[in-house]
């Protein structure tokens, strides 16, 4: 019997980059925005790189990585709702039908 290898996920602290949680980053940014800590002090206290805090504070590199999507989230939901409505009416759409509907949109 073949066994599939498990996906190993490293714990925080075991890698040399991004050794902080999202909550920790948000807390540090909150203190910087409130003015209770400077960016450098928050960097030391929360063990988050200075550059990361600075970029988040200034809004640099705020976009998602990768190619931008064609449809917005609202447009995707609208296409899915219309496909579900067709299924409710008794005309379920195939994957090719949904592709054509998105193409003509």
Biopython code that builds the backbone (N, CA, C, O; Angstrom):
import numpy as np
from Bio.PDB.StructureBuilder import StructureBuilder

atoms = [
    (1, "UNK", "N", (0.850, -1.174, 0.000)),
    (1, "UNK", "CA", (0.000, 0.000, 0.000)),
    (1, "UNK", "C", (0.901, 1.244, 0.000)),
    (1, "UNK", "O", (1.823, 1.351, 0.808)),
    (2, "UNK", "N", (0.626, 2.162, -0.897)),
    (2, "UNK", "CA", (1.400, 3.391, -0.988)),
    (2, "UNK", "C", (0.862, 4.419, -0.007)),
    (2, "UNK", "O", (-0.349, 4.608, 0.113)),
    (3, "UNK", "N", (1.755, 5.064, 0.677)),
    (3, "UNK", "CA", (1.358, 6.129, 1.586)),
    (3, "UNK", "C", (1.775, 7.460, 0.989)),
    (3, "UNK", "O", (2.876, 7.606, 0.457)),
    (4, "UNK", "N", (0.890, 8.409, 1.085)),
    (4, "UNK", "CA", (1.196, 9.752, 0.600)),
    (4, "UNK", "C", (2.007, 10.487, 1.671)),
    (4, "UNK", "O", (1.713, 10.375, 2.861)),
    (5, "UNK", "N", (3.005, 11.222, 1.255)),
    (5, "UNK", "CA", (3.774, 11.971, 2.251)),
    (5, "UNK", "C", (2.919, 13.099, 2.829)),
    (5, "UNK", "O", (2.118, 13.718, 2.129)),
    (6, "UNK", "N", (3.107, 13.340, 4.089)),
    (6, "UNK", "CA", (2.328, 14.400, 4.718)),
    (6, "UNK", "C", (2.949, 15.741, 4.397)),
    (6, "UNK", "O", (4.136, 15.833, 4.085)),
    (7, "UNK", "N", (2.140, 16.776, 4.476)),
    (7, "UNK", "CA", (2.652, 18.123, 4.241)),
    (7, "UNK", "C", (3.190, 18.649, 5.540)),
    (7, "UNK", "O", (2.445, 18.841, 6.501)),
    (8, "UNK", "N", (4.487, 18.883, 5.572)),
    (8, "UNK", "CA", (5.125, 19.359, 6.786)),
    (8, "UNK", "C", (5.006, 20.869, 6.858)),
    (8, "UNK", "O", (5.410, 21.568, 5.929)),
    (9, "UNK", "N", (4.459, 21.377, 7.945)),
    (9, "UNK", "CA", (4.344, 22.812, 8.145)),
    (9, "UNK", "C", (5.221, 23.181, 9.333)),
    (9, "UNK", "O", (5.011, 22.706, 10.449)),
    (10, "UNK", "N", (6.193, 24.025, 9.082)),
    (10, "UNK", "CA", (7.111, 24.418, 10.151)),
    (10, "UNK", "C", (6.420, 25.342, 11.137)),
    (10, "UNK", "O", (5.557, 26.141, 10.773)),
    (11, "UNK", "N", (6.815, 25.215, 12.379)),
    (11, "UNK", "CA", (6.268, 26.064, 13.425)),
    (11, "UNK", "C", (6.961, 27.415, 13.419)),
    (11, "UNK", "O", (8.070, 27.550, 12.902)),
    (12, "UNK", "N", (6.305, 28.415, 13.996)),
    (12, "UNK", "CA", (6.921, 29.726, 14.110)),
    (12, "UNK", "C", (8.172, 29.607, 14.969)),
    (12, "UNK", "O", (8.171, 28.902, 15.978)),
    (13, "UNK", "N", (9.224, 30.283, 14.577)),
    (13, "UNK", "CA", (10.472, 30.229, 15.316)),
    (13, "UNK", "C", (11.481, 29.274, 14.704)),
    (13, "UNK", "O", (12.661, 29.317, 15.054)),
    (14, "UNK", "N", (11.036, 28.411, 13.795)),
    (14, "UNK", "CA", (11.940, 27.449, 13.177)),
    (14, "UNK", "C", (12.466, 27.911, 11.823)),
    (14, "UNK", "O", (13.293, 27.235, 11.212)),
    (15, "UNK", "N", (11.997, 29.037, 11.364)),
    (15, "UNK", "CA", (12.475, 29.523, 10.081)),
    (15, "UNK", "C", (13.100, 30.892, 10.253)),
    (15, "UNK", "O", (12.865, 31.573, 11.251)),
    (16, "UNK", "N", (13.892, 31.287, 9.284)),
    (16, "UNK", "CA", (14.626, 32.535, 9.413)),
    (16, "UNK", "C", (13.820, 33.735, 8.919)),
    (16, "UNK", "O", (14.274, 34.871, 9.051)),
    (17, "UNK", "N", (12.658, 33.511, 8.365)),
    (17, "UNK", "CA", (11.821, 34.609, 7.901)),
    (17, "UNK", "C", (10.408, 34.423, 8.441)),
    (17, "UNK", "O", (9.984, 33.300, 8.714)),
    (18, "UNK", "N", (9.704, 35.494, 8.589)),
    (18, "UNK", "CA", (8.325, 35.522, 9.066)),
    (18, "UNK", "C", (8.144, 34.692, 10.333)),
    (18, "UNK", "O", (7.322, 33.777, 10.385)),
    (19, "UNK", "N", (8.924, 35.030, 11.343)),
    (19, "UNK", "CA", (8.838, 34.350, 12.636)),
    (19, "UNK", "C", (7.862, 35.058, 13.557)),
    (19, "UNK", "O", (8.107, 35.151, 14.760)),
    (20, "UNK", "N", (6.780, 35.549, 13.027)),
    (20, "UNK", "CA", (5.792, 36.258, 13.838)),
    (20, "UNK", "C", (4.412, 35.917, 13.300)),
    (20, "UNK", "O", (4.254, 35.586, 12.125)),
    (21, "UNK", "N", (3.427, 36.002, 14.162)),
    (21, "UNK", "CA", (2.067, 35.726, 13.735)),
    (21, "UNK", "C", (1.413, 37.009, 13.247)),
    (21, "UNK", "O", (1.909, 38.109, 13.488)),
    (22, "UNK", "N", (0.303, 36.850, 12.563)),
    (22, "UNK", "CA", (-0.424, 38.000, 12.048)),
    (22, "UNK", "C", (-0.958, 38.861, 13.192)),
    (22, "UNK", "O", (-0.994, 40.088, 13.092)),
    (23, "UNK", "N", (-1.370, 38.210, 14.274)),
    (23, "UNK", "CA", (-1.897, 38.945, 15.431)),
    (23, "UNK", "C", (-0.804, 39.806, 16.072)),
    (23, "UNK", "O", (-1.048, 40.940, 16.485)),
    (24, "UNK", "N", (0.396, 39.244, 16.144)),
    (24, "UNK", "CA", (1.527, 39.972, 16.721)),
    (24, "UNK", "C", (1.861, 41.197, 15.867)),
    (24, "UNK", "O", (2.153, 42.269, 16.398)),
    (25, "UNK", "N", (1.817, 41.032, 14.549)),
    (25, "UNK", "CA", (2.078, 42.135, 13.643)),
    (25, "UNK", "C", (1.021, 43.222, 13.790)),
    (25, "UNK", "O", (1.351, 44.407, 13.825)),
    (26, "UNK", "N", (-0.238, 42.830, 13.877)),
    (26, "UNK", "CA", (-1.318, 43.807, 14.025)),
    (26, "UNK", "C", (-1.208, 44.547, 15.355)),
    (26, "UNK", "O", (-1.462, 45.749, 15.421)),
    (27, "UNK", "N", (-0.835, 43.837, 16.403)),
    (27, "UNK", "CA", (-0.665, 44.480, 17.710)),
    (27, "UNK", "C", (0.476, 45.498, 17.666)),
    (27, "UNK", "O", (0.349, 46.600, 18.200)),
    (28, "UNK", "N", (1.580, 45.130, 17.033)),
    (28, "UNK", "CA", (2.712, 46.054, 16.924)),
    (28, "UNK", "C", (2.329, 47.281, 16.104)),
    (28, "UNK", "O", (2.681, 48.403, 16.467)),
    (29, "UNK", "N", (1.613, 47.076, 15.004)),
    (29, "UNK", "CA", (1.184, 48.204, 14.182)),
    (29, "UNK", "C", (0.213, 49.103, 14.942)),
    (29, "UNK", "O", (0.247, 50.325, 14.801)),
    (30, "UNK", "N", (-0.649, 48.492, 15.746)),
    (30, "UNK", "CA", (-1.585, 49.281, 16.550)),
    (30, "UNK", "C", (-0.852, 50.198, 17.522)),
    (30, "UNK", "O", (-1.229, 51.357, 17.698)),
    (31, "UNK", "N", (0.185, 49.678, 18.147)),
    (31, "UNK", "CA", (0.951, 50.498, 19.092)),
    (31, "UNK", "C", (1.732, 51.593, 18.376)),
    (31, "UNK", "O", (1.908, 52.681, 18.924)),
    (32, "UNK", "N", (2.203, 51.324, 17.161)),
    (32, "UNK", "CA", (2.906, 52.348, 16.393)),
    (32, "UNK", "C", (1.922, 53.439, 15.966)),
    (32, "UNK", "O", (2.237, 54.627, 16.043)),
    (33, "UNK", "N", (0.749, 53.044, 15.523)),
    (33, "UNK", "CA", (-0.255, 54.009, 15.085)),
    (33, "UNK", "C", (-0.746, 54.849, 16.252)),
    (33, "UNK", "O", (-0.964, 56.051, 16.103)),
    (34, "UNK", "N", (-0.923, 54.221, 17.420)),
    (34, "UNK", "CA", (-1.354, 54.966, 18.613)),
    (34, "UNK", "C", (-0.295, 55.947, 19.092)),
    (34, "UNK", "O", (-0.614, 56.921, 19.773)),
    (35, "UNK", "N", (0.951, 55.701, 18.745)),
    (35, "UNK", "CA", (2.041, 56.569, 19.164)),
    (35, "UNK", "C", (2.689, 56.131, 20.463)),
    (35, "UNK", "O", (3.543, 56.844, 20.991)),
    (36, "UNK", "N", (2.305, 54.974, 20.993)),
    (36, "UNK", "CA", (2.908, 54.495, 22.230)),
    (36, "UNK", "C", (4.316, 53.943, 22.003)),
    (36, "UNK", "O", (5.150, 53.969, 22.909)),
    (37, "UNK", "N", (4.579, 53.440, 20.784)),
    (37, "UNK", "CA", (5.902, 52.918, 20.446)),
    (37, "UNK", "C", (6.341, 53.473, 19.104)),
    (37, "UNK", "O", (5.516, 53.747, 18.233)),
    (38, "UNK", "N", (7.638, 53.636, 18.945)),
    (38, "UNK", "CA", (8.149, 53.968, 17.619)),
    (38, "UNK", "C", (8.268, 52.665, 16.824)),
    (38, "UNK", "O", (8.134, 51.573, 17.375)),
    (39, "UNK", "N", (8.517, 52.797, 15.551)),
    (39, "UNK", "CA", (8.636, 51.597, 14.711)),
    (39, "UNK", "C", (9.828, 50.762, 15.161)),
    (39, "UNK", "O", (9.746, 49.535, 15.219)),
    (40, "UNK", "N", (10.929, 51.427, 15.476)),
    (40, "UNK", "CA", (12.128, 50.698, 15.896)),
    (40, "UNK", "C", (11.902, 49.986, 17.236)),
    (40, "UNK", "O", (12.319, 48.840, 17.404)),
    (41, "UNK", "N", (11.244, 50.659, 18.190)),
    (41, "UNK", "CA", (10.971, 50.023, 19.489)),
    (41, "UNK", "C", (10.007, 48.849, 19.332)),
    (41, "UNK", "O", (10.192, 47.806, 19.960)),
    (42, "UNK", "N", (8.987, 49.013, 18.502)),
    (42, "UNK", "CA", (8.047, 47.919, 18.258)),
    (42, "UNK", "C", (8.749, 46.752, 17.579)),
    (42, "UNK", "O", (8.437, 45.591, 17.843)),
    (43, "UNK", "N", (9.692, 47.064, 16.709)),
    (43, "UNK", "CA", (10.453, 46.019, 16.040)),
    (43, "UNK", "C", (11.233, 45.180, 17.051)),
    (43, "UNK", "O", (11.250, 43.952, 16.972)),
    (44, "UNK", "N", (11.868, 45.847, 17.986)),
    (44, "UNK", "CA", (12.632, 45.115, 19.015)),
    (44, "UNK", "C", (11.714, 44.348, 19.957)),
    (44, "UNK", "O", (11.974, 43.187, 20.275)),
    (45, "UNK", "N", (10.644, 44.992, 20.402)),
    (45, "UNK", "CA", (9.766, 44.389, 21.409)),
    (45, "UNK", "C", (9.014, 43.178, 20.869)),
    (45, "UNK", "O", (8.835, 42.193, 21.586)),
    (46, "UNK", "N", (8.570, 43.239, 19.610)),
    (46, "UNK", "CA", (7.764, 42.160, 19.050)),
    (46, "UNK", "C", (8.562, 41.213, 18.160)),
    (46, "UNK", "O", (8.003, 40.264, 17.610)),
    (47, "UNK", "N", (9.866, 41.461, 18.014)),
    (47, "UNK", "CA", (10.752, 40.620, 17.181)),
    (47, "UNK", "C", (10.253, 40.523, 15.740)),
    (47, "UNK", "O", (10.196, 39.442, 15.154)),
    (48, "UNK", "N", (9.895, 41.674, 15.191)),
    (48, "UNK", "CA", (9.452, 41.773, 13.802)),
    (48, "UNK", "C", (10.451, 42.681, 13.095)),
    (48, "UNK", "O", (10.828, 43.712, 13.653)),
    (49, "UNK", "N", (10.890, 42.338, 11.896)),
    (49, "UNK", "CA", (11.862, 43.179, 11.209)),
    (49, "UNK", "C", (11.363, 44.619, 11.036)),
    (49, "UNK", "O", (10.180, 44.864, 10.798)),
    (50, "UNK", "N", (12.303, 45.559, 11.164)),
    (50, "UNK", "CA", (11.976, 46.975, 11.049)),
    (50, "UNK", "C", (11.360, 47.283, 9.691)),
    (50, "UNK", "O", (10.380, 48.022, 9.596)),
    (51, "UNK", "N", (11.939, 46.711, 8.647)),
    (51, "UNK", "CA", (11.444, 46.967, 7.288)),
    (51, "UNK", "C", (10.010, 46.531, 7.095)),
    (51, "UNK", "O", (9.238, 47.201, 6.409)),
    (52, "UNK", "N", (9.650, 45.410, 7.698)),
    (52, "UNK", "CA", (8.285, 44.919, 7.590)),
    (52, "UNK", "C", (7.311, 45.886, 8.254)),
    (52, "UNK", "O", (6.289, 46.242, 7.670)),
    (53, "UNK", "N", (7.629, 46.308, 9.473)),
    (53, "UNK", "CA", (6.758, 47.253, 10.168)),
    (53, "UNK", "C", (6.682, 48.584, 9.433)),
    (53, "UNK", "O", (5.604, 49.167, 9.315)),
    (54, "UNK", "N", (7.813, 49.067, 8.942)),
    (54, "UNK", "CA", (7.841, 50.337, 8.236)),
    (54, "UNK", "C", (6.976, 50.282, 6.974)),
    (54, "UNK", "O", (6.185, 51.188, 6.711)),
    (55, "UNK", "N", (7.137, 49.210, 6.203)),
    (55, "UNK", "CA", (6.357, 49.071, 4.972)),
    (55, "UNK", "C", (4.865, 48.962, 5.260)),
    (55, "UNK", "O", (4.054, 49.548, 4.543)),
    (56, "UNK", "N", (4.497, 48.227, 6.292)),
    (56, "UNK", "CA", (3.078, 48.110, 6.644)),
    (56, "UNK", "C", (2.522, 49.435, 7.140)),
    (56, "UNK", "O", (1.381, 49.786, 6.837)),
    (57, "UNK", "N", (3.322, 50.170, 7.901)),
    (57, "UNK", "CA", (2.890, 51.459, 8.442)),
    (57, "UNK", "C", (2.688, 52.482, 7.329)),
    (57, "UNK", "O", (1.726, 53.249, 7.356)),
    (58, "UNK", "N", (3.588, 52.496, 6.354)),
    (58, "UNK", "CA", (3.516, 53.454, 5.252)),
    (58, "UNK", "C", (2.597, 52.990, 4.119)),
    (58, "UNK", "O", (2.289, 53.764, 3.213)),
    (59, "UNK", "N", (2.158, 51.720, 4.169)),
    (59, "UNK", "CA", (1.275, 51.209, 3.123)),
    (59, "UNK", "C", (2.002, 50.767, 1.872)),
    (59, "UNK", "O", (1.401, 50.657, 0.803)),
    (60, "UNK", "N", (3.293, 50.513, 2.001)),
    (60, "UNK", "CA", (4.085, 50.038, 0.865)),
    (60, "UNK", "C", (3.912, 48.522, 0.763)),
    (60, "UNK", "O", (3.845, 47.835, 1.783)),
    (61, "UNK", "N", (3.843, 48.017, -0.423)),
    (61, "UNK", "CA", (3.684, 46.576, -0.684)),
    (61, "UNK", "C", (2.400, 46.048, -0.070)),
    (61, "UNK", "O", (2.402, 44.960, 0.506)),
    (62, "UNK", "N", (1.325, 46.773, -0.175)),
    (62, "UNK", "CA", (0.066, 46.337, 0.411)),
    (62, "UNK", "C", (-0.745, 45.430, -0.489)),
    (62, "UNK", "O", (-1.694, 44.796, -0.027)),
    (63, "UNK", "N", (-0.389, 45.352, -1.777)),
    (63, "UNK", "CA", (-1.150, 44.538, -2.705)),
    (63, "UNK", "C", (-0.859, 43.064, -2.512)),
    (63, "UNK", "O", (0.176, 42.687, -1.962)),
    (64, "UNK", "N", (-1.778, 42.241, -2.968)),
    (64, "UNK", "CA", (-1.569, 40.802, -2.919)),
    (64, "UNK", "C", (-0.542, 40.409, -3.980)),
    (64, "UNK", "O", (-0.502, 41.009, -5.054)),
    (65, "UNK", "N", (0.282, 39.416, -3.692)),
    (65, "UNK", "CA", (1.267, 39.000, -4.684)),
    (65, "UNK", "C", (0.596, 38.277, -5.846)),
    (65, "UNK", "O", (-0.497, 37.728, -5.706)),
    (66, "UNK", "N", (1.254, 38.285, -6.971)),
    (66, "UNK", "CA", (0.743, 37.568, -8.130)),
    (66, "UNK", "C", (0.009, 38.477, -9.096)),
    (66, "UNK", "O", (-0.106, 39.685, -8.890)),
    (67, "UNK", "N", (-0.475, 37.867, -10.138)),
    (67, "UNK", "CA", (-1.182, 38.590, -11.196)),
    (67, "UNK", "C", (-2.553, 39.023, -10.695)),
    (67, "UNK", "O", (-3.212, 38.251, -9.998)),
    (68, "UNK", "N", (-3.006, 40.228, -11.023)),
    (68, "UNK", "CA", (-4.331, 40.649, -10.571)),
    (68, "UNK", "C", (-5.427, 39.807, -11.229)),
    (68, "UNK", "O", (-5.278, 39.364, -12.368)),
    (69, "UNK", "N", (-6.511, 39.596, -10.516)),
    (69, "UNK", "CA", (-7.592, 38.777, -11.038)),
    (69, "UNK", "C", (-8.401, 39.558, -12.066)),
    (69, "UNK", "O", (-8.399, 40.789, -12.065)),
    (70, "UNK", "N", (-9.084, 38.841, -12.933)),
    (70, "UNK", "CA", (-9.888, 39.472, -13.974)),
    (70, "UNK", "C", (-11.180, 40.013, -13.383)),
    (70, "UNK", "O", (-11.560, 41.155, -13.640)),
    (71, "UNK", "N", (-11.850, 39.188, -12.592)),
    (71, "UNK", "CA", (-13.121, 39.586, -11.995)),
    (71, "UNK", "C", (-12.900, 40.037, -10.561)),
    (71, "UNK", "O", (-12.014, 39.536, -9.869)),
    (72, "UNK", "N", (-13.709, 40.982, -10.124)),
    (72, "UNK", "CA", (-13.700, 41.356, -8.718)),
    (72, "UNK", "C", (-14.453, 40.295, -7.939)),
    (72, "UNK", "O", (-15.107, 39.432, -8.524)),
    (73, "UNK", "N", (-14.363, 40.361, -6.626)),
    (73, "UNK", "CA", (-15.054, 39.377, -5.788)),
    (73, "UNK", "C", (-16.568, 39.464, -6.005)),
    (73, "UNK", "O", (-17.246, 38.437, -6.031)),
    (74, "UNK", "N", (-17.097, 40.670, -6.158)),
    (74, "UNK", "CA", (-18.536, 40.870, -6.356)),
    (74, "UNK", "C", (-18.986, 40.242, -7.672)),
    (74, "UNK", "O", (-20.053, 39.630, -7.736)),
    (75, "UNK", "N", (-18.175, 40.392, -8.726)),
    (75, "UNK", "CA", (-18.516, 39.806, -10.016)),
    (75, "UNK", "C", (-18.490, 38.283, -9.962)),
    (75, "UNK", "O", (-19.350, 37.625, -10.548)),
    (76, "UNK", "N", (-17.512, 37.723, -9.266)),
    (76, "UNK", "CA", (-17.453, 36.263, -9.126)),
    (76, "UNK", "C", (-18.673, 35.728, -8.400)),
    (76, "UNK", "O", (-19.245, 34.714, -8.799)),
    (77, "UNK", "N", (-19.073, 36.413, -7.329)),
    (77, "UNK", "CA", (-20.252, 35.984, -6.576)),
    (77, "UNK", "C", (-21.499, 36.072, -7.451)),
    (77, "UNK", "O", (-22.365, 35.200, -7.376)),
    (78, "UNK", "N", (-21.602, 37.115, -8.285)),
    (78, "UNK", "CA", (-22.758, 37.277, -9.164)),
    (78, "UNK", "C", (-22.837, 36.133, -10.178)),
    (78, "UNK", "O", (-23.923, 35.620, -10.447)),
    (79, "UNK", "N", (-21.708, 35.736, -10.734)),
    (79, "UNK", "CA", (-21.685, 34.625, -11.691)),
    (79, "UNK", "C", (-22.102, 33.327, -11.003)),
    (79, "UNK", "O", (-22.877, 32.549, -11.558)),
    (80, "UNK", "N", (-21.585, 33.094, -9.788)),
    (80, "UNK", "CA", (-21.945, 31.875, -9.069)),
    (80, "UNK", "C", (-23.421, 31.861, -8.671)),
    (80, "UNK", "O", (-24.068, 30.814, -8.710)),
    (81, "UNK", "N", (-23.950, 33.023, -8.289)),
    (81, "UNK", "CA", (-25.374, 33.085, -7.925)),
    (81, "UNK", "C", (-26.259, 32.812, -9.138)),
    (81, "UNK", "O", (-27.283, 32.141, -9.017)),
    (82, "UNK", "N", (-25.869, 33.331, -10.316)),
    (82, "UNK", "CA", (-26.678, 33.060, -11.497)),
    (82, "UNK", "C", (-26.601, 31.592, -11.896)),
    (82, "UNK", "O", (-27.585, 31.034, -12.382)),
    (83, "UNK", "N", (-25.446, 30.959, -11.699)),
    (83, "UNK", "CA", (-25.344, 29.530, -11.989)),
    (83, "UNK", "C", (-26.201, 28.726, -11.017)),
    (83, "UNK", "O", (-26.835, 27.748, -11.413)),
    (84, "UNK", "N", (-26.225, 29.132, -9.745)),
    (84, "UNK", "CA", (-27.061, 28.451, -8.759)),
    (84, "UNK", "C", (-28.541, 28.659, -9.068)),
    (84, "UNK", "O", (-29.350, 27.752, -8.872)),
    (85, "UNK", "N", (-28.899, 29.854, -9.553)),
    (85, "UNK", "CA", (-30.294, 30.129, -9.904)),
    (85, "UNK", "C", (-30.739, 29.245, -11.059)),
    (85, "UNK", "O", (-31.862, 28.742, -11.063)),
    (86, "UNK", "N", (-29.850, 29.052, -12.052)),
    (86, "UNK", "CA", (-30.174, 28.152, -13.162)),
    (86, "UNK", "C", (-30.390, 26.725, -12.660)),
    (86, "UNK", "O", (-31.277, 26.022, -13.145)),
    (87, "UNK", "N", (-29.589, 26.304, -11.698)),
    (87, "UNK", "CA", (-29.741, 24.957, -11.136)),
    (87, "UNK", "C", (-31.066, 24.850, -10.377)),
    (87, "UNK", "O", (-31.725, 23.811, -10.430)),
    (88, "UNK", "N", (-31.460, 25.915, -9.671)),
    (88, "UNK", "CA", (-32.747, 25.910, -8.960)),
    (88, "UNK", "C", (-33.910, 25.808, -9.926)),
    (88, "UNK", "O", (-34.935, 25.214, -9.590)),
    (89, "UNK", "N", (-33.779, 26.371, -11.118)),
    (89, "UNK", "CA", (-34.836, 26.332, -12.122)),
    (89, "UNK", "C", (-34.867, 25.000, -12.886)),
    (89, "UNK", "O", (-35.753, 24.763, -13.708)),
    (90, "UNK", "N", (-33.885, 24.137, -12.598)),
    (90, "UNK", "CA", (-33.876, 22.824, -13.235)),
    (90, "UNK", "C", (-32.944, 22.734, -14.433)),
    (90, "UNK", "O", (-33.026, 21.778, -15.204)),
    (91, "UNK", "N", (-32.065, 23.704, -14.606)),
    (91, "UNK", "CA", (-31.113, 23.693, -15.707)),
    (91, "UNK", "C", (-29.701, 23.810, -15.153)),
    (91, "UNK", "O", (-29.091, 24.876, -15.233)),
    (92, "UNK", "N", (-29.172, 22.720, -14.589)),
    (92, "UNK", "CA", (-27.820, 22.811, -14.033)),
    (92, "UNK", "C", (-26.796, 23.073, -15.136)),
    (92, "UNK", "O", (-26.882, 22.509, -16.226)),
    (93, "UNK", "N", (-25.846, 23.921, -14.841)),
    (93, "UNK", "CA", (-24.827, 24.293, -15.822)),
    (93, "UNK", "C", (-23.586, 23.425, -15.663)),
    (93, "UNK", "O", (-23.177, 23.094, -14.550)),
    (94, "UNK", "N", (-23.003, 23.069, -16.785)),
    (94, "UNK", "CA", (-21.744, 22.335, -16.745)),
    (94, "UNK", "C", (-20.610, 23.341, -16.561)),
    (94, "UNK", "O", (-20.826, 24.553, -16.590)),
    (95, "UNK", "N", (-19.418, 22.825, -16.375)),
    (95, "UNK", "CA", (-18.253, 23.692, -16.208)),
    (95, "UNK", "C", (-18.024, 24.533, -17.462)),
    (95, "UNK", "O", (-17.646, 25.700, -17.367)),
    (96, "UNK", "N", (-18.252, 23.945, -18.628)),
    (96, "UNK", "CA", (-18.077, 24.684, -19.879)),
    (96, "UNK", "C", (-19.115, 25.801, -19.994)),
    (96, "UNK", "O", (-18.805, 26.882, -20.494)),
    (97, "UNK", "N", (-20.344, 25.549, -19.536)),
    (97, "UNK", "CA", (-21.371, 26.593, -19.556)),
    (97, "UNK", "C", (-20.972, 27.772, -18.671)),
    (97, "UNK", "O", (-21.160, 28.928, -19.049)),
    (98, "UNK", "N", (-20.429, 27.482, -17.512)),
    (98, "UNK", "CA", (-20.012, 28.549, -16.596)),
    (98, "UNK", "C", (-18.840, 29.321, -17.195)),
    (98, "UNK", "O", (-18.759, 30.541, -17.057)),
    (99, "UNK", "N", (-17.936, 28.610, -17.857)),
    (99, "UNK", "CA", (-16.811, 29.281, -18.520)),
    (99, "UNK", "C", (-17.299, 30.227, -19.619)),
    (99, "UNK", "O", (-16.813, 31.351, -19.746)),
    (100, "UNK", "N", (-18.257, 29.760, -20.403)),
    (100, "UNK", "CA", (-18.779, 30.602, -21.468)),
    (100, "UNK", "C", (-19.535, 31.812, -20.918)),
    (100, "UNK", "O", (-19.462, 32.909, -21.473)),
    (101, "UNK", "N", (-20.257, 31.596, -19.828)),
    (101, "UNK", "CA", (-20.961, 32.697, -19.191)),
    (101, "UNK", "C", (-19.962, 33.750, -18.693)),
    (101, "UNK", "O", (-20.193, 34.949, -18.845)),
    (102, "UNK", "N", (-18.860, 33.298, -18.102)),
    (102, "UNK", "CA", (-17.832, 34.232, -17.611)),
    (102, "UNK", "C", (-17.147, 34.926, -18.794)),
    (102, "UNK", "O", (-16.792, 36.101, -18.700)),
    (103, "UNK", "N", (-16.961, 34.212, -19.896)),
    (103, "UNK", "CA", (-16.304, 34.812, -21.049)),
    (103, "UNK", "C", (-17.150, 35.922, -21.651)),
    (103, "UNK", "O", (-16.635, 36.976, -22.024)),
    (104, "UNK", "N", (-18.449, 35.678, -21.743)),
    (104, "UNK", "CA", (-19.325, 36.681, -22.315)),
    (104, "UNK", "C", (-19.634, 37.811, -21.358)),
    (104, "UNK", "O", (-20.122, 38.862, -21.774)),
    (105, "UNK", "N", (-19.361, 37.610, -20.098)),
    (105, "UNK", "CA", (-19.572, 38.682, -19.117)),
    (105, "UNK", "C", (-18.604, 39.798, -19.394)),
    (105, "UNK", "O", (-18.606, 40.806, -18.688)),
]
sb = StructureBuilder()
sb.init_structure("model")
sb.init_model(0)
sb.init_chain("A")
sb.init_seg("    ")
for serial, (resi, resn, name, xyz) in enumerate(atoms, 1):
    if name == "N":
        sb.init_residue(resn, " ", resi, " ")
    sb.init_atom(name, np.array(xyz, "f"), 0.0, 1.0, " ", f" {name:<3s}", serial, name[0])
structure = sb.get_structure()
